[in-house]
Amino acid sequence: MKHLMRNRANPHIRELLAQNGLSISKLIQPIFIIEGLKGEEAILGLDGNNKMGIDAGLKQIESDLEKAVRQFMLFSVPEKKGINADSGAQIVRAIKQRFGNDLHLWVDTCLCSSSVDGHCCIFHQDKKQRGIIDLEASLLALSDYALAYADAGADGIAPSDMMDGRVGAIRNILDKNAHVNIPIMSYSTKFASQFYGPFRGAANSTPSFGDRKQYQIDVRNKNDALGASQRCASEGADLLMLKPGMSSIDLLSPIKRQNKLPVGVYQVSGEYASLVLLAKEGLSDFDKALLETWQVFSRAGAQYIITYGARKALDLGLSKT
């Protein structure tokens, strides 16, 4: 049975998915909170975005709420590496205790920031299978993370790992633990892209060996991209998402037609940083270029946009809804 009501459950998600053009309510602001960090540190290339300790993060969210931002994507980074969701859950709990229903908190659900090797999965440890993904262990860990975040008060779970079966595993554990109304926003078509560099520095998630091509999609493969989103839809995703946004823009319409689900884009760190660099070199007007990219995403059919500039939208003249 399809649970369509998850996408109608509160005013924030109804505004996010309303089919009425571009507004601030359709923008999601990423936020990086680092366990144990005092104050904040700038993220290279992402002007206006910082890595923050919890106190600085709460102040930033308060400021963003004053600018009409209501949707946030949390990236939590533990102080010590290890497959454990406790620190992330504590951060979720602190945010929701402070702001309650004033915001809608999506939580990026992956292992890369906490795993020792920086990968989004767990590998087999025995010599014969070294370098091969242990899918069962990976899905179990991802499910545990999702449940910990949901128990802490997360409004939505956003798995970004690209493992086969992870949406189904997460949906199953959420439903079994009285979280049937929490939606899953799946990073359903995520390419092995060169445009993630600034993010990896912010999230401390650069792989210590190899790359992520075992589980992220080859940029040349359209059918694989379509199949990945279809997989997530069939496993119970409530929202689908393409990443990177601009270089995936040709896939928006076919994925919407294929799956009949809301589809959004992530304007990733390298895309955003390129606008910053163009402006610094005097080659473009940053605000106008940023707004142009959002308008293009909306024109192409994106129902929501994850962007590092959401907190600038009110100043750029976007309406709140």
Secondary structure, 3 states (H helix, E strand, C coil): CCCHHHHHCCHHHHHHHCCCCCCHHHEEEEEEEECCCCCEEECCCCCCCEEECHHHHHHHHHHHHHCCCCEEEEEEECCCCCCCCHHHHHHHHHHHHHHHHHCEEEEEECCCCCCCCCCCCCECCCHHHCCCECHHHHHHHHHHHHHHHHHHCCCEEEECCCCCCHHHHHHHHHHHCCCCCCCEEEEEEEECCCCCHHHHHHHCCCCCCCCCCCCCECCCCHHHHHHHHHHHHHHCCCEEEEECCHHHHHHHHHHHHHHCCCEEEECCHHHHHHHHHHHHCCCCCHHHHHHHHHHHHHHHCCCCEECCCHHHCCCCCCCCC
